[in-house]
Amino acid sequence: MQVELDEFTVCGPEAGPYAITTGPDGALWFTLVHHGKIGRFTAKEEPRLFALPRSDGRPSILVNGPDGALWFTQTAANSIGRISVAGEVTEFALPTPGAQPFGIALGHDGALWFTEMGTHRIGRITVAGEIAAFPLPLEGGFPSAIVAGPDGAMWFTLNQAHAVGRMDAQGVTTLHPLAQGAAPVGMAVGSDGALWFVQIGDGQIGRLTVDGQSTEFPLPDRAARPHAIAADPAGGLWFTEWGANGVGHVSLEGEITRVALPTPGSEPHGLTVAPDGGVWVALEIGKLLRLRRAR
């Protein structure tokens, strides 16, 4: 695959850009997991960094809310945050200590749904700040990423239980086991209506239909440690290879191609596909990377 790669420095190498998405204002928004900040970037402006109340709160995943703001998890601060496009921050403390929220997604009901790694539950918060939580039918599952599925339910990965879960609006859960050692993390809905996810433990890309049919696609480097995944509007999905310093693409048929990153030890984490088709990747070395197919 012929691509063009550009890197943009947005902070120091110790801050740790982690998750990234295109905000409602068209800019790129990202979390700085090690410095307790939310960043905003466009190619025509200097990066803007917004400090959160706790520098050690570990902002992790962020998504667009239904209210024109971005919502994010703070794993160490045990809270859900909201930031307006002007940089105004509001925090909602979770009622259960040690919940450790991580993944977050906008649900079909207009609420934000999130995973609680520490208490093995799925949480829900409305834009008014009303919080509820639903227990999972196992302890120690370590729920990680979460997405709104095409069937009206929320789907999520269970990293330590080596499984994918489905939860309906009433909190009823169904589990789909994977191979031992799969350790799924990132998840996305493909254009084929299936759930696609990365298996960081055994170096594979997984695909699961809403009726439970599972397929695995091994990576050329099984030690690549795939971390995050995002749907490609042009077909297939993009994913990061945290352990192999690369970005990969998987077609809907399971064909995998790989792009090596220009800077060694970049530690690619989150990624998103911008409206213009460019793929943006958060690199923990303090940079954002733009990947575009060569013309």
C-alpha positions in Angstrom: 0.0 0.0 0.0 1.4 3.4 -1.1 0.8 6.0 1.6 1.9 9.5 2.6 2.9 10.0 6.2 3.2 13.2 8.2 4.0 13.7 11.8 2.9 16.7 13.9 4.3 17.4 17.4 1.5 18.4 19.8 3.2 18.0 23.2 6.3 16.7 25.0 7.2 13.0 24.7 6.2 12.3 28.3 2.6 13.5 28.0 1.3 10.5 26.1 -1.3 11.1 23.4 -3.6 8.2 23.7 -7.1 8.4 22.1 -8.1 10.7 19.2 -11.3 11.6 17.4 -12.6 14.3 15.1 -14.7 16.7 17.2 -18.0 18.5 16.3 -15.9 21.5 15.3 -13.9 19.6 12.7 -10.7 19.7 14.7 -8.9 16.7 16.1 -9.3 16.1 19.8 -7.0 13.8 21.8 -6.3 12.8 25.4 -2.9 13.2 27.2 -3.1 10.2 29.5 0.0 11.0 31.5 -0.5 14.8 31.9 -4.2 15.0 32.6 -5.1 17.2 29.6 -7.3 17.2 26.5 -5.8 18.5 23.3 -7.1 20.1 20.2 -5.3 20.3 16.9 -5.7 21.4 13.3 -3.0 21.5 10.7 -3.4 25.3 10.4 -3.2 26.1 14.1 -0.9 25.5 17.0 -2.1 22.8 19.4 -4.3 23.8 22.3 -4.0 21.9 25.5 -6.8 22.1 28.2 -5.8 21.1 31.7 -8.1 18.9 33.7 -8.7 19.3 37.5 -6.4 16.4 38.2 -3.1 16.0 36.4 -3.0 12.4 37.4 -6.6 11.6 36.4 -5.5 9.6 33.3 -8.0 10.7 30.6 -8.3 7.7 28.3 -11.0 7.5 25.6 -13.0 10.3 24.2 -16.0 10.5 21.9 -18.5 13.0 20.5 -21.6 13.4 22.7 -25.1 14.2 21.5 -24.8 17.7 22.9 -22.0 19.2 20.7 -19.3 18.4 23.3 -16.8 15.7 23.8 -17.1 13.1 26.6 -14.2 11.2 28.0 -13.2 8.7 30.7 -10.8 9.5 33.5 -9.5 6.1 34.7 -7.6 7.2 37.8 -9.9 10.1 38.7 -12.9 7.7 38.6 -15.0 10.1 36.7 -16.5 10.9 33.3 -15.6 14.2 31.8 -17.2 16.6 29.4 -15.3 19.3 27.4 -17.0 21.9 25.2 -15.3 22.9 21.9 -14.4 26.1 23.8 -12.5 24.1 26.4 -14.9 24.3 29.3 -14.6 21.1 31.4 -17.2 19.4 33.6 -16.6 16.3 35.6 -19.0 13.7 36.9 -17.7 11.5 39.7 -18.7 7.9 39.6 -20.5 6.8 42.8 -18.5 3.5 43.1 -14.8 3.8 44.2 -12.3 2.1 42.0 -14.6 1.8 38.9 -11.7 2.8 36.6 -13.7 3.9 33.6 -12.0 3.3 30.3 -14.0 2.8 27.1 -16.9 5.1 26.2 -19.4 5.3 23.4 -22.6 7.1 22.5 -25.5 4.7 22.8 -28.6 4.4 20.7 -30.6 6.0 23.5 -28.6 9.3 23.5 -26.7 8.4 26.7 -23.0 7.7 27.0 -22.1 4.1 27.9 -18.7 3.2 29.4 -16.8 0.3 30.8 -15.7 0.0 34.4 -12.4 -2.1 34.4 -12.1 -2.1 38.1 -15.6 -3.1 39.1 -16.4 -5.3 36.0 -19.5 -3.3 35.1 -21.0 -1.3 32.2 -22.0 2.2 33.1 -24.4 4.7 31.6 -24.5 8.5 32.0 -26.9 10.9 30.5 -26.0 14.4 29.4 -27.6 15.7 32.6 -25.1 13.6 34.6 -27.5 10.8 35.8 -25.4 7.6 36.3 -26.4 4.0 36.4 -24.3 0.8 36.2 -25.0 -2.8 35.2 -23.0 -5.7 36.6 -21.5 -8.3 34.3 -22.1 -12.0 34.9 -18.5 -12.7 35.8 -15.7 -11.2 38.0 -12.3 -10.1 36.6 -13.4 -9.7 33.0 -11.8 -6.3 32.6 -14.2 -4.7 30.2 -12.3 -2.4 27.9 -13.6 -0.9 24.6 -17.3 -0.4 24.0 -19.4 0.5 20.8 -23.0 0.9 19.8 -23.8 -2.2 17.7 -26.0 -2.2 14.6 -28.7 -4.2 16.5 -29.5 -1.6 19.1 -27.3 -3.1 21.8 -23.9 -2.1 23.3 -21.0 -4.4 22.5 -17.7 -4.5 24.4 -14.5 -6.4 24.8 -13.6 -8.3 28.0 -9.8 -8.2 28.0 -9.1 -10.7 30.8 -12.1 -12.9 30.2 -11.0 -13.3 26.5 -14.6 -12.6 25.3 -16.9 -10.1 23.6 -20.0 -9.0 25.4 -23.4 -7.7 24.3 -25.7 -5.7 26.6 -29.2 -4.5 25.7 -30.9 -1.4 27.0 -32.1 -3.2 30.1 -28.7 -4.4 31.1 -29.1 -8.0 30.0 -25.8 -9.4 28.9 -24.7 -12.2 26.5 -21.1 -13.3 26.3 -19.2 -14.6 23.3 -16.0 -16.5 24.3 -12.8 -16.2 22.3 -9.7 -18.3 22.4 -7.8 -18.3 25.6 -5.1 -15.6 25.4 -6.9 -13.4 22.9 -7.1 -10.4 25.3 -9.3 -8.2 23.0 -9.1 -4.4 23.4 -10.2 -2.0 20.7 -13.5 -2.5 18.9 -15.4 -0.9 16.0 -18.4 -1.6 13.8 -17.5 -2.4 10.2 -19.4 -1.3 7.1 -20.5 -5.0 6.9 -22.5 -4.6 10.1 -20.1 -6.9 12.1 -18.2 -6.2 15.2 -14.4 -6.0 14.5 -11.8 -6.0 17.3 -8.1 -6.4 18.0 -6.7 -9.3 20.0 -3.6 -7.8 21.6 -2.7 -11.1 23.3 -2.4 -13.3 20.3 -1.9 -10.9 17.5 -5.1 -11.3 15.5 -8.0 -9.3 14.2 -11.4 -10.7 15.2 -14.8 -10.4 13.5 -18.1 -11.2 15.2 -21.5 -11.0 13.6 -24.5 -10.0 15.7 -25.7 -13.6 15.6 -22.5 -14.9 17.1 -20.5 -16.1 14.1 -16.8 -15.5 14.8 -13.7 -15.3 12.5 -10.1 -14.6 13.3 -7.5 -13.1 11.0 -3.8 -13.6 12.2 -1.4 -10.7 11.7 1.9 -11.4 9.9 3.6 -10.4 13.1 1.7 -12.2 15.9 3.7 -10.1 18.5 2.5 -6.8 17.0 0.2 -6.1 20.0 -2.7 -4.5 18.0 -4.4 -1.9 20.2 -7.1 0.2 18.6 -9.3 -0.2 15.5 -11.5 2.1 13.4 -13.7 1.6 10.4 -12.5 2.8 7.0 -15.3 4.5 5.0 -13.5 3.3 1.9 -13.8 -0.3 3.1 -12.3 -2.4 5.8 -10.7 -1.2 9.0 -7.5 0.4 10.2 -5.7 -0.6 13.4 -2.6 0.3 15.4 0.2 -2.1 16.1 1.5 -0.9 19.5 4.3 -3.4 19.8 5.5 -3.3 16.1 5.5 0.4 15.5 3.0 0.2 12.6 -0.5 0.8 11.4 -2.4 -2.0 9.7 -5.5 -2.3 7.4 -7.8 -5.3 7.2 -10.2 -5.7 4.3 -13.7 -7.1 4.9 -12.4 -10.3 3.5 -9.5 -10.5 6.0 -6.7 -9.3 3.7 -4.1 -7.5 5.9 -1.6 -4.9 4.8 0.8 -3.0 7.0 2.5 0.4 7.1 5.7 0.9 9.1 5.9 4.2 11.0 8.8 6.6 10.3 9.9 7.2 13.9 11.2 4.2 15.9 9.4 3.5 19.2 6.4 5.7 18.3 4.0 3.7 20.5 0.8 4.1 18.3 -2.4 4.0 20.4 -5.7 5.4 19.3 -6.7 6.3 15.7 -9.5 7.8 13.8 -10.5 8.3 10.2 -11.2 12.0 9.4 -14.0 13.2 7.1 -11.5 13.6 4.3 -10.4 10.0 4.6 -7.1 10.7 6.3 -6.2 8.4 9.1 -4.9 10.1 12.3 -3.0 8.2 14.9 -2.0 9.2 18.5 1.6 8.5 19.1 2.7 8.3 22.7 6.0 10.1 21.8 4.1 13.4 21.8 3.0 13.4 18.1 0.0 12.9 15.9 0.5 11.1 12.6 -1.5 11.6 9.5 -1.7 8.7 7.0 -3.1 9.2 3.5 -3.2 6.9 0.5 -0.8 8.2 -2.1 -2.5 9.7 -5.2 
